[in-house]
Each structure stands twice: as C-alpha cells, then as structure tokens.
Amino acid sequence: MTEVKHSGSQRSWEYYLGRITVIIVLVLLALITLFPFIWMFVTALKSSSEVFKWPIVLFPANPQWGNFVEAWNRQPFTRFLQNTIFITIGTTLLTLFTSSTAGFAFAKYEFRGKRILFILILLLLMLPPQVTLVPTYLMVRSLGLVNSYFGLMIPGITSVFGVFLIRQYLQSIPNELIDAARIDGSNDWGIYLQIILPLLKPALAVLAIFTFTGSWNSFLWPLIIADSSTMYTLQVGIAFFSGQTGTEYQLMMAVAVVSMLPVILMYLMFQRYFVASVALSGMNY
Amino acid sequence: MSYRINRRIIPYLFLLPCFVALILFSFIPFLQGLYFALTSYPLLKSPEFIGFKNFERLTRDPLFLASLRNTLVYMITTVTLRVIIGLILAVLLNIRLRGRILFRTIFYLPVIAPLVTVSVVWRIIFDTYSGVLNAGLDLLGIAPVPWLTSTAWAMPAIVIMSVWKTFGWNIVVFLAGLQSIPGSLQEAALIDGASRWQAFRHVTLPLLRPTVLLAVVMSTISASQVFDQVYVMTGGGPGYSTMTLGQMVYTAGFQDYEMGYASAVSVVLLLITLIFTMIQFKGFGQEVEY
C-alpha cells in the first residue's frame, strides 16, 4: 500500500539498496526471534556434560534422543498431558457454547438492556485476572471445586473476544434465513442449532483455535487450583520441574519441546486464523 | 399472548450461559475483592472489616513499594519497546516484499508459545556461566553478565524476554491498522512532493492514531499483570528486585494466606491499570476521520 508505481521499469539504485537493507534487517530479527526455539531444541539433544562445556557446544556431537524419554519419566508428565488435553477441550467447548449463544442474542434480537449488557461484558472481561483471583479462588473453594477439572476450567469458559467475534460474524448474515426457518415452524433453539451453528463454522474455528492455545498456555489459575500433582497441567508441571531439576538443562528443554509442540503445530497449520483473530479483535476495541 | 411474552424472554435465555458464568466468576468476585481489600481475612477464618488498614500497611511494606516501583518500570519499558519495535516492523512488512508472510509468521511465533515454557528456555539462555547469551557476549569481548542473579540485571533480563515474547502481537495489530488506511492518501502526498518519511509522519501516523491507542492500551493492560516469567525466571528475586504486584498478589494470597491483604494489592493493581488507560485515552484518543 505504501508502494508507489515507479515510471516504467526503471528503478533507481536507491530503491534496490533500500529493499536490501530492509530484507537484511528482517532476516536478522527473524533469526533472533527464532533463536530461543532453536536453542531449546539443540539443548534438549545435548548430553549432560555438553550442557556445561565452555566454549559452548553449538551442536551436540551425539544427539541424545533418550533425553526425551528420561525427562518424561522424571515426573508424571503423561498425567499432566492428559489433564491439559481434558481441560483444554472442555474449556474450548464451553467457550464455544457461551460465546455462540450470547453472540447470537446480541446480533439477531432486540431486547431491553441490550447496550448496557454488551458494555458490561466488555468491562468485566477486561479486568486483570489478579483482581478477581482471590475471591474467585475462595468461591471455587467453597463450591468444593478445588483440585477438580471443572474448577480448573472455570475462568476460561467465557470469552469477550468470542462474543464479539460471533456477534460481528452474524451481523453480516441476512435475517431472511432465520425468518424463513421461523415461517417453516422452527423455534429459536432449533434455529440456533440448525441454522446459526452451521453458518458459524468459520468463526467457531477461529475461536476454538484461540481458546485452545489460551487454555493450553494458562498458568496462574491452574497453579493455585491444582492442589496435588495428579491435577497439574503441563505448564504447572514444567514450572515445578524447572525449579526442582536444578542444572539438568537438557531434560528441562526436552520437556519444553514436548509441551510447546501442540500449540506450535496448531499455529503453523492455522496461521492465517491467528492473524485474522488479532486483526479482528484489534479493529474492534 | 403467551407467545408474545415467550418471545421477549428468548434473547435473555440465550444470554444466560454466558452471563451466569460472568456474574458468578467475574462480577461477584470483583465486588467481593473490593470488600476483602478492607478486611483482615486469613484463609480458613471469616473476613473481619478493618477499614483502610491494609492500605496503610501497604505504604509501610518495603515488599509492596519495591513491587510497585518494579511494576511501573516494567510496564513503561516493555510497552514502549514492544510498541515501537512493532510499529517499525509493521511498516517494513507493509512494503510488498517476497516472503513477508513468512516473516510475519516467524515474528508471531513467540506470542503463541506457552509463556511458562519459554520462560524456562530463557532461564537457560540467561544462565551466567553456561548461558548462550553470555557466550555470545564473550565473543564480543564482554565479560559475563549475571543476568538473573544480580539485582541490577534481573529486571532488564525479564524486560528483554517479555519484549521478545510480545512484539509480534503489536506487528499484527499495526499491520491491520496500516492496511485499513486508504493507499490513495499516501500516494497523493507523494505526488505533492512529500518525501516517504514526510508522508509517513504527516499522513500515515496521524491516521494510525486509533491503532496506536489500541496497541498501547492492550499492551499496558497485559504488562500490568506480569506474573509467569517472574515466577519461573527469578521468583521475584534476587532480593525484591523483580517482585511485581502480580507476583505479590500470589505470594500474599497463596503462600501467606492473607486474603484481605492480597486483595488490597490487587485493588492497587486495578487502579494503576485504570489510571494508565485513562491517561492513554486522553493522550491519543481524539477522533480521526478519513
């Protein structure tokens, strides 16, 4: 967009010099950005003596793939992984439900208090999590949900971004579809299930990816709600593992690689959805 | 008649799941938090109203004063850096370049990675004796820096790591902002004889004001809550040098079990976020039309 058409095919040497400088800057920064990921992987394959060799070992002479197995068995990481998957899927499904129903109401109905309720959602969900942390913990505790899967999911089951996204998406869909279904005798719940949800597939995909990563990566809440190691998530397990393992950096990095892999793969597969989600939430606040 | 009443309730029924969760787990806890801040509330006992005593105690608590100062330093430095770096890179990526999608994908990668996990990775990178960062500095003839073990360097280390983690988000937001500005405006400025820099400074930048506001506000809100990287990389130390308000809410509430005192800290955290947001809206918030 900043590009201006130059007359004919002639371009000055300054133009090419500028481009080359830009590319060099971008490549350097890209390498710096990627470096911690590369270093994590390389370190995960080092032997315990290579980790502390000086001058530093850039590539392990003999990649220790066994580090992954050893690290994984140091703690019940399989259990942590199961917990994480379960909580992530539960949180994502609940968020899809609460966001699609509320977004549907805001997009396709007129009702008293609509504006105020919408503003309230925005305000509430912008609260820093630490502000509600103590009381929410006390409430979850009094409900007997500490150390339970539902307790672990709770703060994540609504999403301001989700309500926003669904509302926005549905506003662009003509009402005729809904009216036609109503004439055919569908009730509102039927319209939601049979018309709205299928239409929402692309928006729900964005929201699912977004919620999945957020839930997979979350730390503070599982840290206080998971009382015993049987309920730890991967992130909590890794934080404690890194505290206890001391200097066995190769093992820490092996676990780090595994815990990161699912979100990274998901990101690389659905890259354009992530960018779309930021652009969209960015435009609207 | 029954049909009409029924129709009126329907939207509220659709709002119910979302609002029940919000009221139970956001709205009520928020009000409770404001009240608990005025109480003495050891876990396992009931809250006892003590007025503003918690806040008086905060003004005398060296841990709190350090946390407050560190949080402000962290917020101002990280937000400035991530917004400026994000803006510059977005402008560069907005040029039609081969591979710009690849660059964008790479710059956004840290944003998506789990914060705790990358904090563990950076802990190793920052290691004084075996860390790769000091190995690199050694090549340049710079003596090893005690990144995470000295009071002077621990906060800069956390800032560096956090900027790395978040600048990609700003790039994507600024790119979206840049692409929403009609290209014809810049072209007009260039045709009128403005240099590229002048066109950017006087045409693009003013139009980008709402995006800058968004980036600054969202970055500030997220920076005010800094927790994971502090917890993993330094635990608030050495001394109190990287203790932040977010970290203090955690230690006061879930290690010392002083729920009232922890709530008071969280109220201060909320106030800081509000004050910053209000200043930013005043500073950037004029309407822009084009």
Interface residues (C-beta under 8 A of the other chain):
Chain A: M1 T2 E3 V4 R19 V22 I23 V25 L26 L29 A30 I32 T33 L34 P36 F37 W39 M40 T43 V51 F52 W54 P55 I56 F97 T98 S99 T101 A102 F104 A105 F106 Y109 E110 F111 K114 L117 L120 I121 L124 L125 M126 L127 P128 P129 Q130 V131 T132 L133 V134 P135 T136 Y137 L138 M139 I154 P155 I157 T158 V163 D188 Y192 T213 W216 N217 F219 L220 L223 I224 L234 Q235 V236 I238 A239 S242 Y249 M252 M253 A256 S259 M260 V263 I264 Y267 L268 Q271 F274 V275 V278 A279 G282 M283 Y285
Chain B: R8 I10 P11 Y12 F14 L15 L16 P17 C18 F19 A21 L22 L24 F25 S26 F27 I28 P29 F30 Q32 G33 F36 L89 V91 L92 L93 N94 I95 R96 L97 F103 R104 T105 I106 F107 Y108 L109 P110 I112 A113 P114 L115 V116 T117 V118 V120 V121 W122 R123 I124 I125 D127 Y129 S130 V132 A135 W164 G168 W169 V172 V173 L175 A176 G177 L178 Q179 S180 I181 G183 Q186 E187 L190 R196 F200 T204 T211 L214 V217 M218 I221 S224 Q225 F227 D228 Y231 V232 L245 G246 V249 Y250 G253 F254 M259 A262 S263 S266 V267 L269 L270 T273
